[in-house]
């Protein structure tokens, strides 16, 4: 996934926006990433990815996007990420039924 790809598909928040938000505001908890345009407050699919980005920023004094090993999300294309989210949402819908 590239920096300008959407990480939070519900609210169209890019990975770059999240990483810049982390650098700028230095949130104390991963849940505070929701202050970045509502990221993570929709379907919930992106929450594990948001948490990993936040955790990585806590352990590394360098910029999150300077390190190519930030999270496994780099290895996933935007299309594959969206497909996995669609599967996740379908499973959530089936559990509600």
Secondary structure per residue as TSV (DSSP state, phi and psi in degrees):
chain	resnum	aa	ss	phi	psi
A	1	X	-	360.0	132.3
A	2	X	-	-85.7	164.3
A	3	X	T	-59.6	-34.5
A	4	X	T	-91.2	2.7
A	5	X	S	-76.9	150.9
A	6	X	E	-74.2	126.8
A	7	X	E	-90.4	-46.1
A	8	X	E	-98.5	103.8
A	9	X	T	-75.9	-25.6
A	10	X	T	-65.6	-42.8
A	11	X	T	-112.4	10.0
A	12	X	T	56.2	49.7
A	13	X	E	-103.3	121.9
A	14	X	E	-77.3	159.6
A	15	X	H	-60.8	-38.7
A	16	X	H	-60.0	-43.0
A	17	X	H	-62.2	-42.2
A	18	X	H	-63.2	-48.2
A	19	X	H	-65.3	-39.0
A	20	X	H	-66.6	-38.6
A	21	X	H	-60.6	-43.6
A	22	X	H	-61.3	-45.9
A	23	X	H	-66.1	-40.0
A	24	X	H	-75.7	-45.6
A	25	X	H	-99.2	-17.6
A	26	X	-	47.9	61.9
A	27	X	-	-60.4	144.6
A	28	X	S	-80.6	-22.3
A	29	X	S	-135.8	149.9
A	30	X	G	-60.9	-33.1
A	31	X	G	-62.6	-21.5
A	32	X	G	-71.7	-10.0
A	33	X	G	-65.9	-16.9
A	34	X	G	-64.2	-19.7
A	35	X	G	-70.7	-11.7
A	36	X	T	-91.2	84.1
A	37	X	T	59.1	25.7
A	38	X	T	82.8	10.6
A	39	X	T	-52.2	132.1
A	40	X	T	85.4	-0.4
A	41	X	S	-99.9	1.9
A	42	X	S	-91.3	-113.1
A	43	X	S	-73.9	-21.7
A	44	X	S	97.5	-8.6
A	45	X	T	-56.6	-41.6
A	46	X	T	-82.1	-9.4
A	47	X	H	-55.0	-44.9
A	48	X	H	-62.3	-35.3
A	49	X	H	-70.8	-40.8
A	50	X	H	-61.3	-43.2
A	51	X	H	-63.0	-41.4
A	52	X	H	-64.8	-40.4
A	53	X	H	-63.6	-42.2
A	54	X	H	-64.1	-46.1
A	55	X	H	-60.8	-42.3
A	56	X	H	-61.8	-40.1
A	57	X	H	-66.0	-29.7
A	58	X	H	-72.7	-30.3
A	59	X	H	-96.3	-12.0
A	60	X	-	-123.9	126.5
A	61	X	S	-74.8	-10.9
A	62	X	S	-86.9	168.7
A	63	X	-	-60.0	142.5
A	64	X	G	-62.7	-39.9
A	65	X	G	-88.7	7.4
A	66	X	G	-83.4	-21.4
A	67	X	-	-100.1	111.0
A	68	X	T	-66.8	-13.0
A	69	X	T	-96.7	19.5
A	70	X	S	-49.2	-59.5
A	71	X	-	-149.6	164.4
A	72	X	G	-62.3	-11.4
A	73	X	G	-61.5	-26.2
A	74	X	G	-60.8	-29.8
A	75	X	G	-81.5	-7.4
A	76	X	S	-103.5	131.8
A	77	X	-	-74.7	160.3
A	78	X	H	-60.5	-38.6
A	79	X	H	-65.9	-41.9
A	80	X	H	-66.9	-39.8
A	81	X	H	-60.0	-45.9
A	82	X	H	-64.8	-38.1
A	83	X	H	-65.1	-44.0
A	84	X	H	-63.0	-37.9
A	85	X	H	-65.1	-40.1
A	86	X	H	-61.1	-41.8
A	87	X	H	-62.5	-43.8
A	88	X	H	-59.2	-47.0
A	89	X	H	-65.5	-37.8
A	90	X	H	-64.0	-41.6
A	91	X	H	-63.7	-39.5
A	92	X	H	-63.1	-43.0
A	93	X	H	-63.3	-40.4
A	94	X	H	-67.6	-34.9
A	95	X	H	-68.3	-30.3
A	96	X	H	-74.2	-24.4
A	97	X	-	-78.6	360.0
